[in-house]
């Protein structure tokens, strides 16, 4: 998810883009990105991070017009988000703001928090929330989709990046468990 900025005295930032990647058997099987007209202006910092200007963002379709599709893509799934502590409350705030129904999900999993013990054990740089997606991308050796955009954040690329990193960490954990069984 890309937003207009951070939480501030005015509340939650606006959503600008939502990226969703459906994964089955460790492979991305469906990718969707939704450009959303935010209820707040873009901050300069957010525009520098995601490459989206305020005028461009104001031309995007509304959240409510796209919500049925977004909700359908989230429903009946475990939602995996890197930095879910930031993104999920913003999505729920928008659901409440616009009076739409929440998706019926199987839960929310934060890949950033979940990777923190492993990253710390590996000596990787972590914030108080955990390792960045860029740090995990480099450490796991998966393809860096952001490099295709010269470092600009994209909700769909970040969603795909998160899926790849989580799968690499799952494989790593599985191989560790198998090697302990053989010892």
C-alpha positions in Angstrom: 0.0 0.0 0.0 1.2 3.5 -0.8 -0.2 6.4 1.1 -0.3 10.2 1.1 2.1 10.2 4.1 2.1 9.2 7.7 -0.4 9.4 10.6 -0.5 13.0 12.0 -2.7 15.3 13.9 -5.4 15.0 11.2 -5.5 11.2 11.5 -4.7 8.4 9.0 -3.1 9.2 5.7 -5.1 8.6 2.5 -4.5 5.4 0.5 -3.1 6.1 -3.0 -2.4 2.5 -4.2 -3.1 -1.0 -3.0 -1.2 -3.9 -4.3 -2.5 -7.5 -3.9 -0.7 -10.7 -4.9 -2.5 -14.0 -4.4 -0.1 -16.8 -3.7 -0.8 -20.5 -4.1 1.8 -23.2 -3.4 4.5 -20.6 -3.0 3.9 -19.0 -6.4 2.2 -15.7 -7.3 -1.0 -16.7 -9.3 -2.8 -13.3 -9.5 -1.6 -9.7 -9.2 -3.8 -6.6 -8.8 -3.1 -3.0 -8.2 -5.7 -0.3 -7.4 -5.0 3.4 -7.7 -7.2 5.2 -5.2 -8.2 8.9 -5.0 -7.0 9.9 -1.5 -9.1 12.0 0.8 -5.9 13.9 1.8 -3.2 15.7 -0.2 0.0 14.0 -1.0 2.9 15.0 1.2 6.2 15.9 -0.6 7.9 13.0 1.2 5.3 10.5 0.1 5.4 11.7 -3.5 9.2 11.3 -3.5 8.8 7.7 -2.2 6.0 6.5 -4.5 6.5 8.8 -7.5 2.8 9.9 -7.4 1.9 13.6 -7.4 -1.2 15.1 -5.8 -2.7 16.1 -9.2 -2.2 12.5 -10.5 -3.7 11.0 -7.3 -6.8 13.2 -7.5 -7.5 11.7 -11.0 -7.7 8.1 -9.6 -11.0 6.3 -9.0 -12.6 6.5 -5.6 -12.0 3.9 -2.8 -15.7 3.0 -2.7 -15.9 2.4 -6.5 -13.1 -0.2 -6.2 -13.8 -1.6 -2.8 -16.0 -4.5 -4.0 -13.1 -5.8 -6.1 -10.5 -5.2 -3.4 -12.7 -6.8 -0.8 -13.2 -9.9 -3.0 -9.4 -10.2 -3.5 -8.8 -10.1 0.3 -11.7 -12.2 1.5 -11.1 -15.8 2.6 -7.3 -15.3 2.6 -4.6 -14.8 5.1 -3.5 -11.3 4.4 0.3 -10.9 4.5 1.6 -7.4 4.8 5.1 -6.1 5.3 4.6 -3.5 8.1 1.0 -4.5 8.8 1.2 -2.4 11.9 1.1 0.7 9.6 -0.9 -0.5 6.6 -3.8 -2.6 8.1 -5.1 0.2 10.4 -5.2 2.5 7.4 -7.2 0.1 5.4 -9.6 -0.4 8.3 -9.9 3.3 8.8 -10.9 3.7 5.2 -13.5 0.9 5.5 -15.0 2.8 8.5 -14.6 6.2 6.8 -16.6 5.1 3.7 -19.0 2.8 5.5 -18.2 -0.3 3.5 -18.1 -3.9 4.8 -14.8 -5.3 6.0 -13.4 -8.3 4.1 -13.9 -11.7 5.7 -10.2 -12.7 6.1 -8.4 -15.6 7.7 -6.1 -13.1 9.6 -3.4 -10.6 9.1 0.3 -11.6 9.2 3.1 -9.0 9.5 6.1 -10.3 7.6 8.2 -7.5 9.1 7.5 -8.5 12.7 7.7 -12.2 11.9 11.2 -11.8 10.3 12.6 -9.7 13.2 14.1 -12.6 15.3 15.6 -14.2 12.3 17.0 -10.9 11.0 18.5 -10.1 14.4 20.1 -13.5 14.7 21.6 -13.0 11.2 22.9 -9.6 12.3 20.7 -7.6 9.9 19.7 -4.0 10.4 16.3 -3.7 12.1 14.2 -0.9 13.2 11.9 -1.3 16.2 9.3 -2.7 13.8 11.8 -5.2 12.3 13.8 -5.4 9.1 12.9 -3.4 6.0 11.7 -5.1 2.9 14.9 -4.0 1.2 17.0 -5.6 3.9 15.1 -8.9 3.7 15.2 -8.8 -0.1 19.0 -8.5 -0.1 19.4 -11.1 2.7 17.2 -13.7 1.0 18.7 -13.1 -2.5 15.3 -12.8 -4.2 14.8 -10.5 -7.2 14.5 -6.8 -6.2 11.4 -5.6 -8.0 11.9 -2.1 -6.8 15.2 -1.9 -8.8 13.0 -2.0 -11.9 11.6 1.3 -10.8 14.9 3.0 -9.7 13.9 2.5 -6.0 10.4 4.0 -6.3 7.9 2.2 -4.1 4.9 0.6 -5.9 2.1 -1.1 -4.1 2.0 -4.0 -6.6 5.8 -4.4 -6.7 6.0 -4.2 -2.9 3.3 -6.9 -2.6 5.1 -9.2 -5.0 8.4 -8.5 -3.2 6.8 -9.4 0.1 5.4 -12.6 -1.3 8.9 -13.6 -2.7 10.6 -12.7 0.6 8.1 -14.7 2.7 8.4 -17.7 0.4 12.2 -17.5 0.7 12.0 -17.4 4.5 9.6 -20.3 4.5 11.9 -22.4 2.4 14.8 -21.4 4.6 12.9 -22.4 7.7 11.8 -25.7 6.1 15.4 -26.6 5.1 16.6 -25.8 8.7 14.0 -28.1 10.2 14.9 -30.8 7.7 18.6 -30.5 8.5 17.9 -30.7 12.3 15.9 -33.9 11.7 18.9 -35.4 9.8 21.4 -34.5 12.5 
